[in-house]
Amino acid sequence: MLEKHKDFFRDFRGDTVHPSTLEVIYELGLLDEFLKRPHQELTEIGGVIGGVPVRIADFSHLPTHCRFIALMPQWDFLDFLAQHARRYPEFQLLMESEVTGLISEGGHIAGVEAMTPEGHLAVHADLVVGADGRHSIVREKAELARDEFGVPIDVLWMRLSKKPGDPATTLGRIAAGTILVSLDRGDYWQCAFVIAKGGAEALRQAGLDNFHKLIARVAPVFADRVAELTDWDQIKLLTVKVDRLREWCRPGLLCIGDAAHAMSPIGGVGINLAVQDAVATANHLAEPLQAGAPRLEELQAIQKRRELPTRITQKIQMLVQDRVMTRVLNLKHDPKPPFAVKLLDRCAFLRRIPARLVGVGFRPEHVHTPERASRR
């Protein structure tokens, strides 16, 4: 495994480990140990629309062992996975090793070239799995065609301190022309401020004082601490994109996760879709890899299984972006909760539906490799 950074520490990455992923960890017999790591547990999702609190999703009835979303920094999650992968004698994790090209032999991908602190490195492999994110070098070098879908939003990430008396649940807040989502990270809030696509520079030109006022208007609870943001360097821009490869594989190569399908941050499902891809890959290829390089048809079977849930999830994300977020960002007056949201707030049973969509998703994967039996 090649990781181009020297560690896993990158702030403002996806930190939501959903029930579908926690179920996989349970099936591997690692759940108890995983939950010993510092994390927060989110059993419901709520919001404030035009100053009116609403409840939207309730995870407490999911058909999973963990009926909550675990909020855990991604570097802790990746460190946990790497720690347990090291018990395999064949596993090697090379840090500061950036893939720069692919090795091709007779029309097959036979490995990768990389730059490391020690210089050039060539790694030969029966299968190359590109899991290097939305800016994937692997898919670029493989010249895999992709479809991009227009996205009307970007997101500014930042942190604000947490104080006694703050609301206990994660909230999405909507006011006239503004959307803010806050994630509980224990001793601080990780906040996402949604803006119109390409609007970051205009916001910077308006100045930090104006930005402080926007946050305080949509989230009055944070008005006493917006001054903690003293420099634009504290505010990171996530350029939102949604795309999908037409073909996820070539002979000797398979792309999964954001390398195959970049997801919107809506619902925080990107990391969990990637994990589902990985489980499906392991289930399909555990036996073929013991015999050598998998056949192209075996790689295509993974795309066939995972493409439909990816398409459905992206479609829902784009509907929310286009029909909800774009409209809110253009509002001049505070909105009222729409009828559908009022219904969710009043009917506990209905809140199970969005919880199922976000927490479990479509076609959840389960571990079918010998790992499941050996670790239980």
Steps between C-alpha positions, in 0.01 A plus 500: 500500500642836393404818687640825362489692831731444794204434732120473492446837665293716269237716666154557355468154349196276528470401865161327499523122537149382418315193634569311175875540555472421870318179403797398284734569792273285718509216246879511516487463878659842559207710616568500874858609445398760244249663734768539766653773285381854576180571312153649534180307427224665302162326541292759317533790259318824556489843349392859551309650208422868529546478876268197535662180641409181313590131528584329172657156549500244782761222484383316812290247304749396233550124445869528593710437811584869526198725473695821479755686290846505658673835464869413495787694341596332175864469604393288801282283277777445244758437772270234648468325164875515435574363846291190440618455141859471626428160651511363145863422412439602136367846592730796449403863550741745341453861609619799295473282191312674221388307194623670183418246230384153408705204381347342189598161360330348197188713535462425872572728795775319688584746777576861583793738505541729798727760652615441858746677733756246376427570133317318222311181586339242271238272655383203294160352584238257370243772564525875555213647703463874454354639824673838477199728512326750277830627359616145424834471320422133433186569301670789321794284388262220401311750282165386634216716368268659754177693500489820705175635638446868563512597867360837614675514840838506670570466873716696742629289793608648830505427871337686787545430870242300692353640818280370783135533407552449127238276335582132538412391149650574162294762323444638156394863521323691225426872487456751219775429248712296744552135593726379783560144620678432831664169593585423863872423527511475880667823605414702189252526215602420146282725287408497133378827351331441163556760228407534135746339260798728446385744768800469731697792358205742524452395861867568574476841334205587727726442799510287814265729694230437242566126518470512880160667464379235255590220742343681796179557305451136403634366833452753781645247746840561339481880507720513810787318331508592130785739585716187543524507121770763463649399165371344178770233540279352773223449244554225242322485167359167381424526130205266472486271200290201403627269228504134403723285283333334204725199548658438839761255378753391243684168488706499820343816647188590699391839638274524805371770734539861392749391234204332327224736611555833675215570740347820633549556875120487545421230756869433563466172310817515286730310737231240559437444128876448464500240778208320335698491173799354687291227664345403167849490347631272774197271474536464124876479468626313808501165317600621150802686641632177649528367146669812357371801311118521496330491162347821365153347532557456874591867536199606294276299734598735785398806300175328405419437866601841635397733218126497570523606867753763394269637232201512735698673775646757263154566353359573846796725581454697180127540564575644846766731354281626217156516661585584860843657541492719190158634595606571857814685389281729287247578774470857628284408798520223759316190377239299687536122539338338195209260546718188452739612775209583734369149440837346590519709814151397614513130405776297665435202271567705186838612636616141450493550120773768468693314772498187285605692187789677675605234750475183292444610142424285199631145471718492814789255479588231755828320554501159328872430508655257754579805713144508628522149646854534635439828685163421658 
